[in-house]
Amino acid sequence: MDFFISPAYAAPAGGGDPFMAFLPLVIIFVLFYFLLIRPQMKRQKEHRQMVESLSTDDEIVTAGGVLGRVTEVGEQFVTVEVADGIRLKVQRHTIGAVMPKGTFRSAS
């Protein structure tokens, strides 16, 4: 019967280095760190610094796309003037970007 089906022999037990078994997992973790985790942490740090450095008369864009000028800065909230006499209170962390001076007037 060995003519049609070749015999399957068991592999020797305990073969191989245990470090080599975990090497692919270590390589994947290192790749994830440098391609995903590290850039995300850098973006979070830059956003946190931008939000902490907000001051009055800064021109900002919120995450929702609202353009305005900061009129009052609080600990958790920022008051943003979006048009003459119209002010919105937004959370600090929802501010997406600080725009160059003059952007608010040129967009009106």
N, C-alpha and C positions, 0 to 999 in steps of 0.2 A: 504494500500500500504506500510505501515511501516513494513510489514512482510518481504518483499524482500530487501528493501533498508533502512538502518538505517539513521535517520535524522542527518544532520551536523549542529552543533550549532556554533555560532561565539565565538571566544576567547575573554575574557575581554580585553578592551583597556587599554594601558598604563602600562602593567604588566612588571616587571623586572627592574633591576638596569642598568642604562646606562653604567656604568663602566664595567659591565660584558659583555656587547655587544662588547666592544673594547678590551677586554682582549685577545682573540685569535690573533688579529692583533698585539698587543704589544708583545706577546710571539713570534710570527713569526719574528718580526723585531729584537728582542733580539737574537734569534737564527741565523738569517742572519748576524748580526753584529759579533758575536763570531765565526761563522763558515766560513764566506766568506770575510767580509769587513776587519776585524782586521788582519788576516793573510796576506792578499794582501797588506795592508798598511805597514806591517812589512817587507815584501819582497822588496817593493819599497824603503823603507828607507835604507835597507842593500845594495841594488844595487846602490843607489845614493852615499852612503858613499864609496863603492868600486870604483866607477868611479871617485869620487873626489880625492881619495888617490892614483891614478895612478902616477907612476914616470917612468923615463927612466930605461931600463934594466928589467922591469917587463915582465914576460912571460904571455901572455893572449890568450884566445880563444874568437873569435867573435861569435855573434849569428848565423852566417852562418857556423861556424865550422872551420874557418881559424885560425891556430896556428901561433903565431909569438912573436917577442920581440919588445917592445916599444922602439923606438929610439928618438922620439920627442913628446912632449905633448903640445898641444895648448888648447885654451879655448873651442872650439867646436869639433876639430878634433885631432886625434892621428895618428902619423906615425908609422907603424908596419913593421918590417923587417921579411918577410916570408921565405926568402932564402938569400944566399950571394948576396948582391947587388940588391935585389928586395924588393922594399918598397911600401907599400900600405898606402893610407890615408883613415882612417875610422872615422865615427862619434863616439864620446865618448859613447853615450848611447847604441851603438850596441855591446859593449864589454860584453860578457856573463859571463866570469870568469877569475880570475887571477890564473894562474897555479903555482905549486911549481918550484923553481929554478932547472934548469937542464932538464926540460921537453922538451924544444925546441931542444936542442942538441941531446937528446936521440931519438927524433922522426925523425930526419933528416936521 
